[in-house]
Amino acid sequence: MNRKYYTDPFCTELHTKVTKTWPRDGKYHVVLEDTIFYPTGGGQPHDLGTIAGIPVLDVSEDGGQVVHVIDQPLEEDSVELQLDWTRRFFHMQHHTGQHLLSAYFSNEYGWETRGFHLGENYTTIDITTPELDPDTTIQVERAVNQLIYRDLTIKDYLVTLEEAAQLRLRKLPTVDEDIRIVEIDNFDYSPCGGTHLRSTGQIGVLKIIKTEKYKGMTRVYFLCGGAALADYQEKHSIVQDLGNELSVGSSEIIERVKGESAARRELEDKLKDVQNRLWEYQARELVSQTEDTVIFHNVQSESMEEAQALARHITAQGRFFAAIQAGNRLILAQSLGTEPHCGNLVKQHAVPLGGRGGGSPQLAQVFFQESSNLEQFCNFLQDLSHEFTK
């Protein structure tokens, strides 16, 4: 089989013959005399496109053959192949960019690349350093883009194991013969079976978009070429919209947002204080309206925060037992002494009714999936309340 994706990775159309085809699991597997479709392998996803106008669903390697999967049978033995060039070029830009980035990390810092993932929206490598500070990230990004601008020549060739031993390989080969080397103009030598560009200039640009700690290493997210441009365009549009919304220039956005955030936090603190005072006044009103030590109340907002605050403020005013309902949840609180034990009330009487919760002698909460069960538990508490002493 002539693997055209190696001999001419820029080839997007090819006329070839079908050598074998068979049905499997409702699909049709096809082996061709020649192919332009790269099979999944080495961290690089498979190509897409069409065979005789039929979409290619998957491409894999099996027993030294490239197997193409389509969802319709082929009518002819001679077929036209059409490659999804946008997807291929995305893969080529990012796989070549990965070689350049990994080589720089290795050459300058001694950090190896232990993982590589080429996804639809970004590419990642895992490098052997526990952290990557922002200054180093910027320096690496600038240096790698300088290598891109130098338009270094990229070539691939096959070598024996003995010949490979004479090269400054960044990583060891995984095969013992016909070792395919991808060389970036005396800067990087790497055994690789992926598709690559003809020169680093075709990468366009490489942008590191994020780094994070990962299993004692650092995972580096990056974009190349058209994907990096699209990312920049989207973020530039966001910055412009923010600037227009805040009526400031792009360089002033961060300080303005910090100021707005500080002002919002101050207002939120004031609002919480006002809300707490309101709940305290409401609790005093509930206490003033009862001649008993037992207070039942339903929070119309169904806010658990409000229910908890009311229970807290009620018990702070004297000897009381409070049952505050918020939706399908119930807060129990008491300041009568050791009894009634709020947690035990939930455990012994609410849980058998399907309630979920618990708590301490002074405070407990319970949730009921069924409103009827909550009503039954509240009725039990009403009947029990006459036993609570003043």
C-alpha positions in Angstrom: 0.0 0.0 0.0 1.2 3.5 -0.9 0.7 5.7 2.1 0.4 9.0 0.4 0.0 10.9 3.7 3.7 10.2 4.2 5.1 10.7 0.7 2.9 13.8 0.1 1.0 15.0 3.2 -0.4 17.9 1.2 -2.2 15.6 -1.3 -5.9 16.1 -0.9 -7.3 14.0 -3.9 -6.3 10.6 -5.2 -7.7 8.0 -7.6 -7.0 4.5 -6.5 -8.4 0.9 -6.4 -10.2 -1.1 -3.8 -8.3 -4.2 -2.8 -10.6 -5.5 -0.1 -14.0 -4.7 1.5 -16.2 -6.5 4.0 -19.2 -5.6 6.2 -19.0 -5.4 10.0 -21.5 -4.1 12.6 -23.6 -2.4 10.0 -20.6 -0.6 8.4 -18.2 -1.4 5.6 -14.5 -1.8 6.0 -12.3 -1.0 3.1 -8.6 -1.5 2.2 -7.3 0.5 -0.7 -4.3 0.1 -3.0 -3.2 3.7 -2.1 -4.5 6.0 0.5 -4.3 9.7 1.6 -6.1 9.0 4.9 -4.0 8.9 8.1 -5.0 6.2 10.6 -5.3 7.0 14.3 -2.0 6.6 16.0 0.8 8.2 18.0 -1.6 10.7 19.7 -2.9 12.0 16.3 -6.5 11.4 15.3 -7.4 9.8 12.0 -8.3 11.8 8.9 -11.7 12.3 7.5 -13.0 12.8 4.0 -14.9 10.7 1.3 -14.3 7.6 -0.7 -16.4 7.7 -3.9 -18.4 10.5 -2.3 -19.2 8.3 0.8 -18.0 9.9 4.1 -15.2 8.2 5.9 -16.1 7.5 9.5 -12.9 6.0 10.9 -9.4 5.0 9.8 -7.2 2.6 11.7 -4.3 0.3 11.1 -4.8 -3.4 11.4 -2.1 -6.0 10.6 -0.1 -3.5 8.6 -3.1 -2.4 6.6 -4.9 0.9 6.7 -8.6 0.1 7.2 -11.2 2.7 6.2 -14.8 2.6 7.6 -17.8 3.9 5.7 -21.5 3.4 6.1 -22.4 2.4 2.5 -21.1 -0.4 0.2 -18.8 0.7 -2.7 -20.3 0.2 -6.2 -17.0 0.4 -8.1 -13.5 -1.1 -7.6 -11.9 2.2 -8.8 -12.6 5.1 -6.5 -11.8 8.8 -5.9 -10.6 9.9 -2.5 -11.2 13.3 -1.1 -9.5 14.5 2.0 -10.9 16.8 4.7 -8.0 19.3 4.3 -9.1 21.6 7.1 -8.9 18.7 9.6 -5.6 17.4 8.2 -3.9 20.9 8.2 -5.1 21.4 11.8 -3.5 18.1 12.8 -0.3 18.9 10.8 0.1 22.4 12.4 -0.5 21.2 15.9 1.6 18.0 15.6 4.5 20.0 14.2 4.0 22.7 16.8 4.1 20.0 19.4 7.5 18.8 18.2 8.9 22.3 18.3 7.5 23.1 21.7 8.6 19.7 23.2 12.1 20.1 21.7 12.5 23.6 23.2 11.4 22.4 26.7 13.9 19.5 26.3 16.8 21.4 24.9 16.6 24.4 27.2 15.3 23.0 30.5 15.8 19.2 30.2 12.0 18.6 30.6 10.7 15.6 28.8 7.3 15.3 27.1 5.5 12.3 28.7 2.1 12.8 27.2 0.6 14.2 24.0 -3.0 14.7 23.0 -4.2 16.3 19.8 -7.9 17.2 20.3 -10.5 19.0 18.2 -10.2 22.3 20.1 -6.7 22.3 21.6 -3.6 20.2 22.0 -1.8 19.3 25.2 1.6 18.0 26.2 2.6 16.8 29.7 6.1 17.8 30.6 8.3 16.6 33.5 8.3 19.7 35.7 5.9 20.1 38.7 5.3 23.7 37.8 5.7 26.2 35.0 5.7 29.8 36.2 4.1 32.6 34.0 7.4 34.3 33.1 8.9 31.0 31.8 5.7 30.3 29.9 6.0 33.7 28.1 9.7 33.2 27.4 9.2 29.7 25.9 6.3 30.9 23.8 8.4 33.8 22.4 11.3 31.5 21.7 9.2 28.9 19.9 7.6 31.5 17.7 11.0 32.8 16.8 11.8 29.3 15.5 8.5 29.4 13.6 9.5 32.7 12.0 12.9 31.3 10.9 10.9 28.9 8.7 13.1 25.9 9.5 13.0 23.0 7.1 11.2 19.8 8.1 12.0 16.5 6.6 11.3 12.8 7.4 13.3 9.7 6.5 13.7 6.1 7.5 16.7 4.8 9.4 17.9 1.6 11.0 18.2 1.1 14.8 22.0 1.6 14.4 21.6 4.8 12.4 19.0 6.1 14.9 21.6 5.6 17.7 23.8 8.1 16.0 21.2 10.9 16.0 20.3 13.2 18.9 16.9 11.7 19.4 14.6 13.5 21.8 12.9 10.2 22.6 13.6 6.5 22.0 11.9 4.8 19.0 9.2 2.2 19.7 10.2 0.0 16.7 13.4 -1.8 15.8 13.4 -1.3 12.0 12.2 1.3 9.4 12.3 4.0 12.1 10.7 7.1 10.7 12.6 10.2 11.9 11.0 13.7 11.7 13.8 16.3 11.7 13.4 20.0 12.2 16.5 21.5 10.6 19.1 20.1 13.0 17.0 21.5 16.0 15.0 18.4 16.7 15.1 14.7 15.8 12.1 12.7 16.8 10.9 9.2 15.9 7.3 9.8 14.8 4.6 8.3 12.6 2.4 11.5 12.3 1.8 13.9 9.4 3.9 17.1 9.5 4.5 20.4 7.6 7.3 21.1 5.2 8.7 24.0 7.3 8.1 25.6 10.7 6.8 28.8 9.0 3.6 26.9 8.0 2.7 26.5 11.7 1.9 30.3 11.6 1.9 31.0 15.3 1.9 29.0 18.5 0.0 30.2 21.6 0.1 28.6 25.0 -3.4 29.1 26.3 -3.2 27.4 29.7 -1.0 25.4 32.1 -2.0 23.2 35.0 -0.5 20.7 37.4 -1.0 17.1 36.3 0.2 14.0 38.2 3.4 15.6 39.4 4.0 17.1 35.9 2.7 20.2 34.1 0.1 20.0 31.3 0.5 22.6 28.7 -2.4 23.6 26.5 -1.6 25.3 23.2 -3.1 26.3 19.8 -1.4 26.8 16.4 -2.1 28.5 13.2 -5.7 29.2 12.3 -7.0 27.8 15.6 -4.7 30.3 17.5 -6.0 33.1 15.3 -9.6 32.1 15.9 -8.9 32.0 19.6 -7.3 35.5 19.5 -10.2 36.9 17.4 -12.8 35.6 20.0 -10.8 36.9 22.9 -10.2 40.3 21.2 -13.9 40.6 20.6 -14.6 39.9 24.3 -12.1 42.5 25.3 -13.7 45.1 23.0 -17.2 44.3 24.3 -16.0 44.6 27.9 -14.2 47.9 27.1 -17.4 49.3 25.5 -19.6 48.1 28.4 -17.3 49.7 31.0 -16.4 52.7 28.8 -12.7 52.2 29.2 -9.8 51.3 27.0 -8.5 47.7 26.8 -5.5 48.5 29.0 -7.8 49.8 31.8 -10.3 46.9 31.8 -8.5 44.8 34.5 -8.3 47.7 37.0 -11.9 48.7 36.3 -13.1 45.1 36.8 -11.2 44.9 40.1 -12.8 48.1 41.2 -16.3 46.9 40.2 -15.7 43.5 42.0 -14.6 45.3 45.2 -17.7 47.5 45.0 -19.9 44.5 44.5 -18.4 42.6 47.4 -19.0 45.7 49.6 -22.6 45.9 48.5 -23.1 42.2 49.1 -21.7 42.5 52.6 -24.1 45.4 53.3 -27.0 43.4 51.8 -26.2 40.5 54.0 -26.1 42.7 57.1 -29.5 44.3 56.1 -31.0 40.8 55.5 -29.7 39.5 58.8 -31.3 42.5 60.6 -34.5 41.9 58.8 -34.6 38.3 59.8 -33.8 39.3 63.4 -36.7 41.7 63.5 -38.9 39.0 61.9 -37.8 36.5 64.6 -38.7 39.0 67.3 -42.1 39.5 65.8 -42.7 35.7 65.7 -41.7 35.5 69.4 -44.0 38.4 70.3 -46.9 36.8 68.7 -46.7 33.5 70.7 -47.5 32.8 74.3 -45.9 29.4 74.0 -42.3 28.2 73.7 -43.0 26.5 70.4 -42.9 28.4 67.1 -43.9 26.9 63.7 -43.2 29.0 60.6 -43.2 28.5 56.9 -40.7 30.7 54.9 -42.5 31.7 51.7 -39.2 32.3 49.8 -38.2 28.7 50.5 -34.7 30.1 51.4 -32.7 27.8 53.6 -30.5 30.7 54.6 -33.6 32.6 55.8 -34.9 29.5 57.6 -31.6 29.0 59.4 -31.3 32.6 60.4 -34.9 32.8 61.8 -34.3 29.6 63.8 -31.0 31.0 65.2 -32.5 34.4 66.1 -35.6 32.8 67.7 -33.6 30.6 70.0 -31.3 33.5 70.9 -34.2 35.3 72.5 -35.0 32.8 75.2 -36.3 29.3 75.8 -37.9 28.2 72.5 -38.4 25.3 70.1 -38.6 26.4 66.5 -39.6 24.4 63.4 -39.0 26.6 60.3 -40.1 25.2 56.9 -38.5 26.2 53.6 -40.0 24.3 50.8 -39.5 20.5 51.4 -36.8 21.2 54.1 -37.3 21.7 57.8 -35.0 23.4 60.3 -35.4 22.3 63.9 -33.8 24.4 66.7 -34.2 24.6 70.4 -32.8 26.5 73.4 -34.9 24.6 76.1 -32.0 22.4 77.3 -31.0 18.9 76.5 -34.5 18.0 75.4 -36.0 17.7 72.9 -33.0 16.4 71.0 -33.4 17.8 67.5 -31.1 15.3 65.9 -32.9 12.4 67.5 -36.3 13.8 66.4 -35.1 13.6 62.8 -33.4 10.3 63.2 -36.3 8.5 65.0 -39.3 10.1 63.4 -38.4 11.8 60.1 -36.1 9.2 58.6 -38.7 6.4 58.9 -41.0 8.7 56.8 -38.4 9.0 54.1 -36.6 12.1 55.4 -32.9 12.7 54.9 -31.0 14.7 57.5 -29.7 14.9 61.1 -28.1 17.2 63.5 -27.2 18.0 67.2 -29.5 18.4 70.2 -29.9 22.1 69.5 -30.1 22.1 65.7 -31.1 19.7 62.9 -32.4 19.8 59.4 -34.3 17.3 57.3 -35.3 17.1 53.6 -38.4 15.2 52.3 -38.8 14.2 48.7 -42.6 13.9 49.2 -44.5 16.9 50.6 -47.1 14.6 52.2 -44.3 13.0 54.4 -43.1 16.4 55.5 -46.7 17.4 56.4 -47.0 14.1 58.4 -43.7 14.9 60.3 -44.9 18.4 61.1 -48.2 17.1 62.4 -46.2 14.8 64.7 -44.2 17.7 66.0 -47.4 19.7 66.6 -48.9 16.9 68.6 -45.6 16.5 70.5 -45.2 20.2 71.2 -47.4 20.3 74.3 -44.8 18.3 76.1 -42.2 21.0 75.6 -41.9 23.0 78.9 -41.8 26.8 78.9 
